[in-house]
Amino acid sequence: MKKLLAIVLVLAICLGVKAQPNPVSWSYSAKKVSDKMYEVRITAIVQSGWHVFSQSQPEDAVAEPTKITFNKNALLKLDGNLKEEGKLEKFHDAKLDLSANQYSSKVEFVQMIKMKASAKTKVSGTVRFQTCNDEKCLPPKTVSFSIAL
């Protein structure tokens, strides 16, 4: 009887929960630009009507900025800061008196990485981001990546 009740409860929860939309797809690539230097690109393709946030936000922002974390790797060294390439939109909602730095359609996060020695390795880490449209914001989400160099 307990087993049947548990199955019914799980089914009720599954049927009652609406699937969250997934308005952002991520892709990852690395390009060798010199002997031991790579350009790593983390690309967000954003569905129409949605946006993701810049790494830096104004003081009155409430959205979570995008944060990319690279895992430590003894063979690699980050060279410079993580850059954003895309059309930055400086959004302001006068009714709520809130602002945001955001991207629609596409944004690429670019990091230069220097290899300390010639060897096959990977750069890995996580992307934590939040997406919103004109009606709602989805909870922040974290995705992992691993890119062969």
DSSP file (Angstrom, degrees, kcal/mol; ACC not computed):
  #  RESIDUE AA STRUCTURE BP1 BP2  ACC     N-H-->O    O-->H-N    N-H-->O    O-->H-N    TCO  KAPPA ALPHA  PHI   PSI    X-CA   Y-CA   Z-CA
    1    1 A M     >        0   0    0      0, 0.0     4,-2.3     0, 0.0     5,-0.2   0.000 360.0 360.0 360.0 -42.2    0.0    0.0    0.0
    2    2 A K  H  >  +     0   0    0      1,-0.2     4,-2.3     2,-0.2     5,-0.2   0.891 360.0  52.4 -63.5 -38.0    2.8    2.4    0.9
    3    3 A K  H  > S+     0   0    0      2,-0.2     4,-2.2     1,-0.2    -1,-0.2   0.916 109.6  48.3 -63.9 -43.4    4.5    1.6   -2.5
    4    4 A L  H  > S+     0   0    0      1,-0.2     4,-2.4     2,-0.2    -2,-0.2   0.896 111.2  50.5 -63.7 -41.7    1.3    2.4   -4.4
    5    5 A L  H  X S+     0   0    0     -4,-2.3     4,-2.4     1,-0.2    -1,-0.2   0.898 109.9  50.4 -63.6 -41.1    0.8    5.7   -2.5
    6    6 A A  H  X S+     0   0    0     -4,-2.3     4,-2.4     2,-0.2    -2,-0.2   0.903 110.6  49.3 -63.8 -41.7    4.4    6.7   -3.2
    7    7 A I  H  X S+     0   0    0     -4,-2.2     4,-2.5     2,-0.2    -2,-0.2   0.922 111.9  48.2 -63.9 -44.3    3.9    6.0   -7.0
    8    8 A V  H  X S+     0   0    0     -4,-2.4     4,-2.4     1,-0.2    -2,-0.2   0.904 111.8  50.3 -62.7 -41.5    0.7    8.0   -7.1
    9    9 A L  H  X S+     0   0    0     -4,-2.4     4,-2.2     2,-0.2    -2,-0.2   0.919 110.9  48.2 -64.0 -44.2    2.4   10.9   -5.2
   10   10 A V  H  X S+     0   0    0     -4,-2.4     4,-2.6     1,-0.2    -2,-0.2   0.919 112.4  49.2 -62.4 -44.2    5.4   10.9   -7.7
   11   11 A L  H  X S+     0   0    0     -4,-2.5     4,-2.6     1,-0.2     5,-0.2   0.905 110.3  51.0 -62.1 -41.3    3.0   10.8  -10.7
   12   12 A A  H  X S+     0   0    0     -4,-2.4     4,-1.9     2,-0.2    -1,-0.2   0.907 111.8  47.1 -63.3 -41.4    1.0   13.7   -9.2
   13   13 A I  H  X S+     0   0    0     -4,-2.2     4,-1.5     2,-0.2    -2,-0.2   0.933 113.1  48.7 -65.4 -44.9    4.1   15.8   -8.7
   14   14 A C  H  < S+     0   0    0     -4,-2.6    -2,-0.2     1,-0.2    -1,-0.2   0.898 114.7  44.5 -63.3 -41.0    5.4   15.0  -12.2
   15   15 A L  H  < S+     0   0    0     -4,-2.6    -1,-0.2     1,-0.2    -2,-0.2   0.806 113.9  50.9 -73.5 -28.6    2.1   15.9  -13.9
   16   16 A G  H  < S+     0   0    0     -4,-1.9     2,-0.5    -5,-0.2    -1,-0.2   0.712  93.3  83.7 -82.8 -20.7    1.6   19.0  -11.8
   17   17 A V  S  < S-     0   0    0     -4,-1.5     2,-0.3    -5,-0.1     3,-0.0  -0.727  72.8-143.2 -88.1 123.6    5.1   20.5  -12.5
   18   18 A K        -     0   0    0     -2,-0.5     2,-0.2     1,-0.1    -2,-0.1  -0.657  26.9-108.3 -81.6 140.2    5.3   22.4  -15.7
   19   19 A A        -     0   0    0     -2,-0.3    -1,-0.1     1,-0.1     0, 0.0  -0.494  33.1-121.7 -68.3 133.1    8.6   22.0  -17.5
   20   20 A Q        -     0   0    0     -2,-0.2    -1,-0.1     1,-0.1   118,-0.0  -0.544  29.6-111.6 -72.8 139.2   10.7   25.1  -17.3
   21   21 A P        -     0   0    0      0, 0.0    -1,-0.1     0, 0.0   117,-0.0  -0.316  17.8-144.0 -64.9 157.2   11.6   26.6  -20.7
   22   22 A N        +     0   0    0      1,-0.1    -2,-0.0     3,-0.0    25,-0.0  -0.736  28.1 167.4-122.4  80.2   15.2   26.4  -21.7
   23   23 A P        +     0   0    0      0, 0.0    24,-3.0     0, 0.0     2,-0.4   0.487  56.8  63.6 -79.5  -1.7   15.8   29.6  -23.6
   24   24 A V  E     -A   46   0A   0     22,-0.2     2,-0.4   107,-0.0    22,-0.2  -0.981  58.4-169.0-126.7 130.3   19.6   29.5  -23.8
   25   25 A S  E     -A   45   0A   0     20,-2.4    20,-2.8    -2,-0.4     2,-0.3  -0.953  14.3-150.4-114.4 140.2   21.8   26.9  -25.5
   26   26 A W  E     -A   44   0A   0     -2,-0.4     2,-0.3    18,-0.2    18,-0.2  -0.834  13.7-178.1-110.9 143.5   25.5   26.9  -24.8
   27   27 A S  E     -A   43   0A   0     16,-2.0    16,-2.8    -2,-0.3     2,-0.4  -0.964   9.4-155.4-136.1 157.4   28.4   25.8  -27.0
   28   28 A Y  E     +A   42   0A   0     -2,-0.3     2,-0.3    14,-0.2    14,-0.2  -0.987  16.1 164.9-137.3 138.6   32.1   25.7  -26.3
   29   29 A S  E     -A   41   0A   0     12,-2.2    12,-2.8    -2,-0.4     2,-0.4  -0.986  19.2-154.0-150.8 159.5   35.2   25.9  -28.5
   30   30 A A  E     -A   40   0A   0     -2,-0.3     2,-0.4    10,-0.2    10,-0.2  -0.999   8.2-167.7-136.0 139.4   38.9   26.4  -28.4
   31   31 A K  E     -A   39   0A   0      8,-2.1     8,-2.8    -2,-0.4     2,-0.5  -0.994  23.1-128.1-129.6 128.6   41.2   27.7  -31.2
   32   32 A K  E     +A   38   0A   0     -2,-0.4     6,-0.2     6,-0.2     3,-0.1  -0.631  29.2 173.9 -74.9 123.7   45.0   27.6  -31.1
   33   33 A V  E     -     0   0A   0      4,-2.5     2,-0.3    -2,-0.5     5,-0.2   0.614  64.4  -6.7-108.8 -17.1   46.3   31.1  -31.9
   34   34 A S  E >  S-A   37   0A   0      3,-1.5     3,-0.7     1,-0.0    -1,-0.2  -0.910  97.3 -62.0-159.5-173.5   50.0   30.5  -31.3
   35   35 A D  T 3  S+     0   0    0     -2,-0.3    -1,-0.0     1,-0.3    -3,-0.0   0.866 130.0   2.1 -47.7 -52.1   52.4   27.8  -30.1
   36   36 A K  T 3  S+     0   0    0     82,-0.1    79,-3.4    -3,-0.0     2,-0.4   0.075 111.3  99.4-126.1  23.8   51.0   27.5  -26.5
   37   37 A M  E <   -AB  34 114A   0     -3,-0.7    -4,-2.5    77,-0.2    -3,-1.5  -0.945  45.2-175.6-119.5 134.1   48.1   30.0  -26.6
   38   38 A Y  E     -AB  32 113A   0     75,-3.0    75,-3.0    -2,-0.4     2,-0.6  -0.943  20.5-142.4-125.5 146.8   44.4   29.2  -27.1
   39   39 A E  E     -AB  31 112A   0     -8,-2.8    -8,-2.1    -2,-0.3     2,-0.5  -0.951  21.1-160.1-105.7 116.2   41.3   31.3  -27.4
   40   40 A V  E     -AB  30 111A   0     71,-3.0    71,-2.5    -2,-0.6     2,-0.5  -0.853   4.6-164.1-100.7 129.6   38.4   29.7  -25.6
   41   41 A R  E     -AB  29 110A   0    -12,-2.8   -12,-2.2    -2,-0.5     2,-0.6  -0.959  11.0-171.0-118.6 128.1   34.9   30.7  -26.6
   42   42 A I  E     -AB  28 109A   0     67,-2.6    67,-2.9    -2,-0.5     2,-0.4  -0.966  20.5-165.0-115.9 111.2   31.8   30.1  -24.5
   43   43 A T  E     -AB  27 108A   0    -16,-2.8   -16,-2.0    -2,-0.6     2,-0.5  -0.844  13.7-161.7-111.4 130.7   28.8   31.0  -26.6
   44   44 A A  E     -AB  26 107A   0     63,-2.9    63,-1.7    -2,-0.4     2,-0.6  -0.944   3.0-163.4-107.5 123.5   25.2   31.6  -25.5
   45   45 A I  E     -AB  25 106A   0    -20,-2.8   -20,-2.4    -2,-0.5     2,-0.5  -0.946  16.4-157.7-103.9 121.2   22.5   31.5  -28.2
   46   46 A V  E     -A   24   0A   0     59,-3.3    59,-0.2    -2,-0.6   -22,-0.2  -0.857  14.0-120.7-110.0 129.7   19.4   33.1  -26.7
   47   47 A Q    >   -     0   0    0    -24,-3.0     3,-2.0    -2,-0.5    58,-0.3  -0.267  46.6 -81.8 -63.6 151.9   15.9   32.5  -27.9
   48   48 A S  T 3  S+     0   0    0      1,-0.3    -1,-0.1    56,-0.1     3,-0.1  -0.261 117.4  23.3 -55.8 135.2   13.9   35.4  -29.2
   49   49 A G  T 3  S+     0   0    0      1,-0.3    85,-0.4    -3,-0.1    -1,-0.3   0.262 108.7  90.9  91.7 -11.6   12.3   37.4  -26.4
   50   50 A W    <   -     0   0    0     -3,-2.0    55,-0.5    83,-0.1    -1,-0.3  -0.684  52.4-170.3-111.5 165.5   14.8   36.2  -23.7
   51   51 A H  E     -D  132   0B   0     81,-1.7    81,-1.7    -2,-0.2     2,-0.3  -0.988  13.7-143.9-151.2 158.9   18.1   37.6  -22.5
   52   52 A V  E     -DE 131 103B   0     51,-2.1    51,-3.0    -2,-0.3     2,-0.3  -0.812  31.1-108.8-117.4 163.5   21.1   36.6  -20.3
   53   53 A F  E     - E   0 102B   0     77,-0.7    13,-0.5    -2,-0.3    49,-0.3  -0.648  22.2-114.5-102.5 150.8   23.0   39.0  -18.1
   54   54 A S        -     0   0    0     47,-2.8    12,-1.0    -2,-0.3    47,-0.1  -0.193  31.7-110.4 -67.2 165.5   26.5   40.5  -18.4
   55   55 A Q  S    S+     0   0    0     10,-0.2     2,-0.5     1,-0.1    -1,-0.1   0.790 106.7  53.9 -68.6 -28.4   29.2   39.6  -15.9
   56   56 A S  S    S-     0   0    0      9,-0.0    -2,-0.2    45,-0.0    45,-0.1  -0.926  71.8-174.2-114.3 134.1   29.0   43.1  -14.5
   57   57 A Q        -     0   0    0     -2,-0.5    43,-0.1    43,-0.1    45,-0.0  -0.890  28.4-103.6-125.3 152.0   25.7   44.7  -13.4
   58   58 A P    >   -     0   0    0      0, 0.0     3,-1.7     0, 0.0    41,-0.1  -0.258  41.5-103.9 -67.2 163.8   24.7   48.2  -12.2
   59   59 A E  T 3  S+     0   0    0      1,-0.3    -2,-0.0    41,-0.0    41,-0.0   0.802 119.7  53.3 -60.7 -30.6   24.1   48.7   -8.5
   60   60 A D  T 3  S+     0   0    0      2,-0.0    39,-0.4    38,-0.0    -1,-0.3   0.296  83.4 117.6 -91.4  11.9   20.3   48.7   -8.8
   61   61 A A    <   -     0   0    0     -3,-1.7    39,-0.1    37,-0.2    -4,-0.1  -0.503  39.2-177.1 -77.0 146.0   20.3   45.3  -10.7
   62   62 A V        +     0   0    0     37,-0.3    -1,-0.1    -2,-0.2     2,-0.1   0.520  54.8  97.2-114.8 -14.4   18.5   42.4   -9.1
   63   63 A A  S    S-     0   0    0     36,-0.3    -2,-0.0     1,-0.1    36,-0.0  -0.396  83.1-106.5 -74.1 153.2   19.3   39.7  -11.7
   64   64 A E        -     0   0    0     -2,-0.1    66,-0.4     1,-0.1   -11,-0.3  -0.684  34.5-126.6 -81.4 126.5   22.2   37.4  -11.2
   65   65 A P        -     0   0    0      0, 0.0   -10,-0.2     0, 0.0     2,-0.2  -0.339  31.6 -96.3 -68.0 154.3   25.2   38.2  -13.4
   66   66 A T        -     0   0    0    -12,-1.0     2,-0.4   -13,-0.5    63,-0.2  -0.525  43.2-166.5 -68.5 135.1   26.7   35.5  -15.5
   67   67 A K  E     -H  128   0C   0     61,-2.7    61,-2.8    -2,-0.2     2,-0.5  -0.983   8.3-166.8-131.1 122.0   29.6   33.9  -13.8
   68   68 A I  E     -H  127   0C   0     -2,-0.4     2,-0.5    59,-0.2    59,-0.2  -0.935   7.4-168.5-109.8 125.3   32.1   31.6  -15.5
   69   69 A T  E     -H  126   0C   0     57,-2.5    57,-2.1    -2,-0.5     2,-0.5  -0.954   8.1-152.2-116.5 128.5   34.4   29.7  -13.3
   70   70 A F  E     -H  125   0C   0     -2,-0.5    55,-0.3    55,-0.2     2,-0.1  -0.856  20.0-125.4 -99.3 131.3   37.5   27.8  -14.7
   71   71 A N        -     0   0    0     53,-3.0    53,-0.3    -2,-0.5     2,-0.1  -0.415  36.4 -95.5 -70.0 149.8   38.7   24.7  -12.8
   72   72 A K        +     0   0    0     -2,-0.1     2,-0.3    51,-0.1    -1,-0.1  -0.430  44.4 177.5 -67.8 139.0   42.3   24.7  -11.8
   73   73 A N    >   -     0   0    0      3,-0.3     3,-2.0    -2,-0.1    48,-0.0  -0.934  27.1-146.4-145.2 118.4   44.6   22.9  -14.1
   74   74 A A  T 3  S+     0   0    0     -2,-0.3    -1,-0.1     1,-0.3    -2,-0.0   0.704 100.1  55.0 -59.9 -20.7   48.4   22.8  -13.5
   75   75 A L  T 3  S+     0   0    0     41,-0.1    41,-3.2    40,-0.1    42,-0.6   0.552 104.1  64.9 -88.3  -7.8   49.1   22.8  -17.2
   76   76 A L  E <   -C  115   0A   0     -3,-2.0     2,-0.4    39,-0.2    -3,-0.3  -0.847  53.6-170.0-123.3 152.1   47.1   26.0  -17.9
   77   77 A K  E     -C  114   0A   0     37,-2.0    37,-3.1    -2,-0.3     2,-0.2  -0.989  27.8-124.3-137.2 129.2   47.2   29.7  -17.0
   78   78 A L  E     -C  113   0A   0     -2,-0.4     2,-0.7    35,-0.2    35,-0.2  -0.542  24.1-151.4 -68.9 134.7   44.4   32.2  -17.7
   79   79 A D  E     -C  112   0A   0     33,-3.1    33,-0.6    -2,-0.2     2,-0.1  -0.898  56.5 -29.4-114.7 102.1   45.8   35.1  -19.8
   80   80 A G  E    S-     0   0A   0     -2,-0.7     2,-0.2    31,-0.1     3,-0.0  -0.294  95.8 -42.1  85.1-174.6   44.0   38.3  -19.1
   81   81 A N  E     -     0   0A   0      1,-0.1     2,-0.4    -2,-0.1    31,-0.3  -0.510  61.2 -96.4 -90.2 157.2   40.3   38.8  -18.2
   82   82 A L  E     -     0   0A   0     -2,-0.2     2,-0.3    29,-0.1    29,-0.2  -0.608  47.7-154.7 -70.2 122.6   37.3   37.0  -19.5
   83   83 A K  E     -C  110   0A   0     27,-2.9    27,-2.8    -2,-0.4     2,-0.4  -0.690   7.3-138.4-103.8 155.1   35.8   39.3  -22.3
   84   84 A E  E     -C  109   0A   0     -2,-0.3     2,-0.5    25,-0.2    25,-0.2  -0.938  13.2-168.6-111.7 134.1   32.3   39.6  -23.6
   85   85 A E  E     +C  108   0A   0     23,-2.9    23,-2.7    -2,-0.4     2,-0.3  -0.980  45.0  74.3-124.5 119.8   31.5   39.9  -27.3
   86   86 A G  E    S-C  107   0A   0     -2,-0.5     2,-1.1    21,-0.2    21,-0.1  -0.943  89.7 -57.8 164.7-179.2   28.0   40.8  -28.3
   87   87 A K        -     0   0    0     19,-0.5    17,-0.5    17,-0.3     2,-0.3  -0.766  53.9-148.0 -92.0 100.0   25.6   43.7  -28.4
   88   88 A L        -     0   0    0     -2,-1.1     2,-0.5    15,-0.1    15,-0.2  -0.500   8.4-156.8 -70.9 129.3   25.3   44.9  -24.8
   89   89 A E  E     -F  102   0B   0     13,-3.2    13,-2.6    -2,-0.3     2,-1.0  -0.938   7.2-151.0-109.4 125.1   21.9   46.3  -23.9
   90   90 A K  E     -F  101   0B   0     -2,-0.5     2,-0.3    11,-0.2    11,-0.2  -0.813  25.0-167.3 -95.9  99.2   21.6   48.7  -21.0
   91   91 A F  E     -F  100   0B   0      9,-2.7     9,-2.3    -2,-1.0     2,-0.3  -0.631  12.4-178.8 -91.3 141.9   18.1   48.0  -19.8
   92   92 A H  E     -F   99   0B   0     -2,-0.3     2,-0.7     7,-0.2     7,-0.2  -0.971  15.9-156.1-141.2 128.6   16.2   50.2  -17.3
   93   93 A D  E  >> -F   98   0B   0      5,-3.2     4,-1.6    -2,-0.3     5,-1.4  -0.898   6.3-167.5-101.6 107.6   12.6   49.6  -15.9
   94   94 A A  T  45S+     0   0    0     -2,-0.7    -1,-0.2     1,-0.2     5,-0.0   0.859  84.2  55.1 -66.0 -36.5   11.3   53.0  -14.8
   95   95 A K  T  45S+     0   0    0      1,-0.2    -1,-0.2     2,-0.1    -2,-0.0   0.920 121.6  28.0 -63.8 -43.6    8.3   51.5  -12.9
   96   96 A L  T  45S-     0   0    0      2,-0.1    -1,-0.2     0, 0.0    -2,-0.2   0.549 101.3-131.4 -93.8  -8.8   10.5   49.2  -10.8
   97   97 A D  T  <5 +     0   0    0     -4,-1.6     2,-0.3     1,-0.2    -3,-0.2   0.930  60.5 136.0  53.7  50.6   13.5   51.5  -10.9
   98   98 A L  E   < - F   0  93B   0     -5,-1.4    -5,-3.2     2,-0.0     2,-0.3  -0.940  35.7-164.0-125.8 148.4   15.8   48.5  -11.8
   99   99 A S  E     - F   0  92B   0    -39,-0.4   -37,-0.3    -2,-0.3   -36,-0.3  -0.855   5.8-177.5-127.0 163.7   18.5   48.3  -14.3
  100  100 A A  E     - F   0  91B   0     -9,-2.3    -9,-2.7    -2,-0.3     2,-0.6  -0.971  26.5-136.6-158.3 146.8   20.5   45.5  -16.0
  101  101 A N  E     + F   0  90B   0     -2,-0.3   -47,-2.8   -11,-0.2     2,-0.3  -0.948  48.7 159.9-100.8 118.4   23.3   44.9  -18.5
  102  102 A Q  E     -EF  53  89B   0    -13,-2.6   -13,-3.2    -2,-0.6     2,-0.4  -0.874  35.6-137.5-142.3 166.6   22.0   42.1  -20.7
  103  103 A Y  E     -E   52   0B   0    -51,-3.0   -51,-2.1    -2,-0.3     2,-0.3  -0.982  11.5-165.3-128.1 140.6   22.4   40.4  -24.1
  104  104 A S  S    S+     0   0    0    -17,-0.5     2,-2.6    -2,-0.4   -17,-0.3  -0.811  70.6   4.6-113.2 161.3   19.7   39.1  -26.5
  105  105 A S  S    S-     0   0    0    -55,-0.5   -59,-3.3   -58,-0.3     2,-0.3  -0.349 125.8  -0.5  68.6 -67.9   20.3   36.7  -29.4
  106  106 A K  E     +B   45   0A   0     -2,-2.6   -19,-0.5   -61,-0.2     2,-0.3  -0.993  52.0 174.9-157.2 142.3   23.9   35.9  -28.8
  107  107 A V  E     -BC  44  86A   0    -63,-1.7   -63,-2.9    -2,-0.3     2,-0.5  -0.980  14.8-154.3-145.5 142.2   26.9   36.6  -26.5
  108  108 A E  E     -BC  43  85A   0    -23,-2.7   -23,-2.9    -2,-0.3     2,-0.6  -0.969   4.1-154.2-118.6 131.4   30.4   35.1  -26.5
  109  109 A F  E     -BC  42  84A   0    -67,-2.9   -67,-2.6    -2,-0.5     2,-0.5  -0.919  20.0-163.4-101.4 123.3   32.6   34.9  -23.5
  110  110 A V  E     +BC  41  83A   0    -27,-2.8   -27,-2.9    -2,-0.6     2,-0.4  -0.928  12.8 177.6-119.9 126.7   36.2   34.8  -24.6
  111  111 A Q  E     -B   40   0A   0    -71,-2.5   -71,-3.0    -2,-0.5     2,-0.4  -0.993  21.5-141.1-128.4 129.6   39.2   33.7  -22.5
  112  112 A M  E     -BC  39  79A   0    -33,-0.6   -33,-3.1    -2,-0.4     2,-0.4  -0.731  22.6-167.2 -85.1 136.6   42.8   33.5  -23.6
  113  113 A I  E     -BC  38  78A   0    -75,-3.0   -75,-3.0    -2,-0.4     2,-0.5  -0.992   8.7-153.7-131.6 130.8   44.6   30.5  -22.1
  114  114 A K  E     -BC  37  77A   0    -37,-3.1   -37,-2.0    -2,-0.4     2,-0.4  -0.877  13.6-137.0-105.4 132.4   48.3   29.8  -22.1
  115  115 A M  E     - C   0  76A   0    -79,-3.4   -39,-0.2    -2,-0.5     3,-0.1  -0.722   3.6-156.2 -85.4 134.8   49.7   26.2  -21.9
  116  116 A K  S    S+     0   0    0    -41,-3.2     2,-0.3    -2,-0.4    -1,-0.1   0.727  79.8   9.7 -81.5 -23.1   52.6   25.9  -19.5
  117  117 A A  S    S-     0   0    0    -42,-0.6     2,-0.7     2,-0.1    -1,-0.2  -0.983  88.3 -94.8-151.4 155.7   53.8   22.7  -21.4
  118  118 A S  S    S+     0   0    0     -2,-0.3     2,-0.3    -3,-0.1   -82,-0.1  -0.653  72.2 119.4 -76.4 113.1   53.0   20.9  -24.6
  119  119 A A        -     0   0    0     -2,-0.7     2,-0.5    30,-0.1    -2,-0.1  -0.968  68.4 -94.8-166.2 156.0   50.5   18.2  -23.6
  120  120 A K        +     0   0    0     -2,-0.3     2,-0.3    28,-0.0    28,-0.0  -0.699  62.1 140.5 -79.2 129.4   47.0   17.1  -24.3
  121  121 A T        -     0   0    0     -2,-0.5    28,-2.9   -46,-0.0     2,-0.3  -0.904  40.3-122.1-154.5-179.7   44.6   18.5  -21.7
  122  122 A K  E     - I   0 148C   0     -2,-0.3     2,-0.5    26,-0.2    26,-0.2  -0.957   8.5-140.6-131.6 150.8   41.2   20.1  -21.2
  123  123 A V  E     + I   0 147C   0     24,-2.6    24,-3.1    -2,-0.3     2,-0.3  -0.952  35.1 171.6-105.6 133.5   39.9   23.3  -19.8
  124  124 A S  E     + I   0 146C   0     -2,-0.5   -53,-3.0   -53,-0.3     2,-0.3  -0.888  11.1 117.0-138.9 167.4   36.8   22.8  -17.8
  125  125 A G  E     -HI  70 145C   0     20,-1.9    20,-2.4    -2,-0.3     2,-0.3  -0.980  48.2 -74.8 167.9-156.9   34.5   24.7  -15.5
  126  126 A T  E     -HI  69 144C   0    -57,-2.1   -57,-2.5    -2,-0.3     2,-0.5  -0.952  16.4-148.2-136.4 154.3   31.0   26.0  -15.0
  127  127 A V  E     -HI  68 143C   0     16,-2.9    16,-2.5    -2,-0.3     2,-0.5  -0.994  13.7-168.2-119.6 121.9   28.7   28.7  -16.3
  128  128 A R  E     +HI  67 142C   0    -61,-2.8   -61,-2.7    -2,-0.5     2,-0.3  -0.956  24.3 154.6-109.7 126.8   26.1   30.1  -13.8
  129  129 A F  E     - I   0 141C   0     12,-2.6    12,-2.9    -2,-0.5     2,-0.4  -0.948  33.7-143.2-148.8 163.0   23.5   32.3  -15.5
  130  130 A Q        -     0   0    0    -66,-0.4   -77,-0.7    -2,-0.3     2,-0.4  -0.983  13.9-156.3-130.2 144.3   20.0   33.6  -15.3
  131  131 A T  E     +D   52   0B   0     -2,-0.4     7,-2.8     7,-0.3     2,-0.3  -0.938  13.5 175.4-122.0 145.5   17.5   34.2  -18.1
  132  132 A C  E     -DG  51 137B   0    -81,-1.7   -81,-1.7    -2,-0.4     5,-0.2  -0.960  12.0-167.7-140.5 157.8   14.6   36.6  -18.2
  133  133 A N        -     0   0    0      3,-2.8   -83,-0.1    -2,-0.3   -84,-0.1  -0.605  53.9 -77.2-125.4-164.7   11.9   37.8  -20.6
  134  134 A D  S    S+     0   0    0    -85,-0.4     3,-0.1    -2,-0.2   -84,-0.1   0.636 128.7  36.1 -72.9 -11.9    9.5   40.7  -20.4
  135  135 A E  S    S-     0   0    0      1,-0.3     2,-0.3     0, 0.0    -1,-0.2   0.731 121.9  -0.7-110.6 -30.6    7.2   38.7  -18.0
  136  136 A K        -     0   0    0      2,-0.0    -3,-2.8     0, 0.0     2,-0.4  -0.975  51.6-128.8-157.0 165.1    9.4   36.5  -15.8
  137  137 A C  B     -G  132   0B   0     -2,-0.3    -5,-0.2    -5,-0.2    -3,-0.0  -0.967  24.5-135.8-118.5 139.5   12.9   35.4  -14.8
  138  138 A L        -     0   0    0     -7,-2.8    -7,-0.3    -2,-0.4     3,-0.1  -0.591  37.2 -90.3 -86.5 155.5   13.9   31.8  -14.5
  139  139 A P        -     0   0    0      0, 0.0    -8,-0.2     0, 0.0    -1,-0.1  -0.305  56.5 -86.6 -61.0 150.1   15.9   30.6  -11.5
  140  140 A P        -     0   0    0      0, 0.0     2,-0.3     0, 0.0   -10,-0.2  -0.235  49.1-158.8 -56.4 148.9   19.7   30.8  -12.0
  141  141 A K  E     -I  129   0C   0    -12,-2.9   -12,-2.6    -3,-0.1     2,-0.4  -0.957   9.0-148.4-133.3 148.6   21.1   27.7  -13.6
  142  142 A T  E     -I  128   0C   0     -2,-0.3     2,-0.4   -14,-0.2   -14,-0.2  -0.978  14.0-176.2-120.9 130.5   24.6   26.2  -13.7
  143  143 A V  E     -I  127   0C   0    -16,-2.5   -16,-2.9    -2,-0.4     2,-0.3  -0.947  17.1-135.9-122.8 146.8   26.0   24.2  -16.6
  144  144 A S  E     -I  126   0C   0     -2,-0.4     2,-0.3   -18,-0.2   -18,-0.2  -0.669  19.0-169.5 -97.7 154.0   29.4   22.4  -16.8
  145  145 A F  E     -I  125   0C   0    -20,-2.4   -20,-1.9    -2,-0.3     2,-0.3  -0.975  12.8-172.6-140.4 157.7   31.8   22.5  -19.7
  146  146 A S  E     -I  124   0C   0     -2,-0.3     2,-0.5   -22,-0.2   -22,-0.2  -0.929   9.2-172.1-149.9 124.1   34.9   20.7  -20.8
  147  147 A I  E     -I  123   0C   0    -24,-3.1   -24,-2.6    -2,-0.3     2,-0.2  -0.974  20.2-131.3-126.2 124.3   36.9   21.7  -23.9
  148  148 A A  E      I  122   0C   0     -2,-0.5   -26,-0.2   -26,-0.2  -118,-0.1  -0.514 360.0 360.0 -73.2 138.2   39.9   19.8  -25.3
  149  149 A L              0   0    0    -28,-2.9   -27,-0.2    -2,-0.2    -1,-0.1   0.341 360.0 360.0-112.6 360.0   43.0   21.8  -26.0
